[in-house]
Amino acid sequence: MIDKYIQSRAVSRRSRLNPIIAECKWLAPQLAVEAAKRAIMILGAFGYTKESPLEMAMRGAMSYVSGAEGAANIMKIIIARDIFGSEFVDK
């Protein structure tokens, strides 16, 4: 998990924050889906009904994870470019 110490160390070293931000943007929707799934499991059948606010939260998080697949792929490219270098990723 990216925390404030990693971010502050990157700023103090004057390194690029794009890979750190990309990791956060790639991981956050996945964690939101996992948290919503666990909360719905705790509530049982009520968690799946339209009256439950968790149902809407789950749909919103799932739409970003599965619906915005292009955004997730762009974040993966940014992370890979930082790890391997642009000469290997941009081919």
C-alpha positions as a Markdown table, in Angstrom:
| # | Residue | x | y | z |
|---|---|---|---|---|
| 1 | Met | 0.0 | 0.0 | 0.0 |
| 2 | Ile | 1.3 | 3.4 | -0.9 |
| 3 | Asp | 1.5 | 5.6 | 2.2 |
| 4 | Lys | 2.5 | 9.2 | 3.0 |
| 5 | Tyr | 6.1 | 8.2 | 3.8 |
| 6 | Ile | 6.7 | 6.7 | 0.4 |
| 7 | Gln | 5.2 | 9.8 | -1.3 |
| 8 | Ser | 7.2 | 12.2 | 0.9 |
| 9 | Arg | 10.4 | 10.3 | 0.2 |
| 10 | Ala | 9.7 | 10.5 | -3.6 |
| 11 | Val | 9.1 | 14.2 | -3.3 |
| 12 | Ser | 12.2 | 14.8 | -1.3 |
| 13 | Arg | 14.3 | 12.8 | -3.9 |
| 14 | Arg | 12.6 | 14.8 | -6.6 |
| 15 | Ser | 11.6 | 11.6 | -8.3 |
| 16 | Arg | 8.6 | 11.3 | -10.5 |
| 17 | Leu | 5.2 | 10.8 | -8.7 |
| 18 | Asn | 3.4 | 9.5 | -11.8 |
| 19 | Pro | 4.2 | 5.8 | -11.0 |
| 20 | Ile | 3.1 | 6.2 | -7.4 |
| 21 | Ile | -0.1 | 7.9 | -8.4 |
| 22 | Ala | -0.8 | 5.3 | -11.1 |
| 23 | Glu | -0.4 | 2.5 | -8.5 |
| 24 | Cys | -2.9 | 4.3 | -6.3 |
| 25 | Lys | -5.4 | 4.8 | -9.1 |
| 26 | Trp | -5.0 | 1.1 | -10.2 |
| 27 | Leu | -5.3 | -0.3 | -6.7 |
| 28 | Ala | -8.1 | 1.8 | -5.2 |
| 29 | Pro | -11.0 | 0.5 | -7.3 |
| 30 | Gln | -10.0 | -3.1 | -6.6 |
| 31 | Leu | -9.9 | -2.5 | -2.9 |
| 32 | Ala | -13.3 | -0.7 | -3.0 |
| 33 | Val | -14.8 | -3.8 | -4.7 |
| 34 | Glu | -13.3 | -6.1 | -2.1 |
| 35 | Ala | -14.5 | -3.9 | 0.7 |
| 36 | Ala | -18.0 | -3.8 | -0.8 |
| 37 | Lys | -18.1 | -7.6 | -1.3 |
| 38 | Arg | -17.1 | -8.2 | 2.4 |
| 39 | Ala | -19.7 | -5.7 | 3.6 |
| 40 | Ile | -22.4 | -7.2 | 1.5 |
| 41 | Met | -21.5 | -10.7 | 2.8 |
| 42 | Ile | -21.9 | -9.4 | 6.3 |
| 43 | Leu | -25.3 | -8.0 | 5.6 |
| 44 | Gly | -26.5 | -11.1 | 3.8 |
| 45 | Ala | -29.4 | -10.9 | 1.5 |
| 46 | Phe | -30.2 | -7.3 | 2.5 |
| 47 | Gly | -26.8 | -6.2 | 0.9 |
| 48 | Tyr | -28.0 | -7.3 | -2.5 |
| 49 | Thr | -31.3 | -5.3 | -2.5 |
| 50 | Lys | -31.9 | -1.9 | -4.1 |
| 51 | Glu | -32.6 | -0.5 | -0.6 |
| 52 | Ser | -29.1 | -1.1 | 0.5 |
| 53 | Pro | -26.6 | 1.7 | -0.2 |
| 54 | Leu | -23.9 | -1.0 | -0.5 |
| 55 | Glu | -25.5 | -2.3 | -3.7 |
| 56 | Met | -25.0 | 1.0 | -5.4 |
| 57 | Ala | -21.5 | 1.3 | -4.1 |
| 58 | Met | -20.7 | -2.2 | -5.4 |
| 59 | Arg | -22.1 | -1.3 | -8.8 |
| 60 | Gly | -20.1 | 1.9 | -9.0 |
| 61 | Ala | -16.9 | 0.2 | -8.0 |
| 62 | Met | -17.4 | -2.7 | -10.4 |
| 63 | Ser | -18.2 | -0.4 | -13.3 |
| 64 | Tyr | -14.8 | 1.2 | -12.8 |
| 65 | Val | -12.9 | -2.1 | -12.4 |
| 66 | Ser | -14.6 | -3.9 | -15.3 |
| 67 | Gly | -16.1 | -1.0 | -17.4 |
| 68 | Ala | -13.1 | 1.3 | -17.4 |
| 69 | Glu | -10.6 | -1.3 | -18.4 |
| 70 | Gly | -8.8 | 1.2 | -20.6 |
| 71 | Ala | -8.0 | 3.3 | -17.6 |
| 72 | Ala | -6.6 | 0.3 | -15.7 |
| 73 | Asn | -4.5 | -0.7 | -18.7 |
| 74 | Ile | -3.0 | 2.8 | -18.9 |
| 75 | Met | -2.1 | 2.7 | -15.2 |
| 76 | Lys | -0.4 | -0.6 | -15.8 |
| 77 | Ile | 1.6 | 0.8 | -18.7 |
| 78 | Ile | 2.7 | 3.7 | -16.5 |
| 79 | Ile | 3.8 | 1.4 | -13.8 |
| 80 | Ala | 5.6 | -0.9 | -16.2 |
| 81 | Arg | 7.3 | 2.0 | -17.9 |
| 82 | Asp | 8.7 | 3.0 | -14.5 |
| 83 | Ile | 9.9 | -0.5 | -13.7 |
| 84 | Phe | 11.3 | -1.6 | -17.1 |
| 85 | Gly | 11.9 | 1.6 | -18.9 |
| 86 | Ser | 10.2 | 3.1 | -21.9 |
| 87 | Glu | 12.3 | 1.3 | -24.4 |
| 88 | Phe | 10.7 | -2.0 | -23.4 |
| 89 | Val | 7.2 | -0.9 | -22.9 |
| 90 | Asp | 6.5 | 1.4 | -25.8 |
| 91 | Lys | 7.2 | -1.2 | -28.5 |
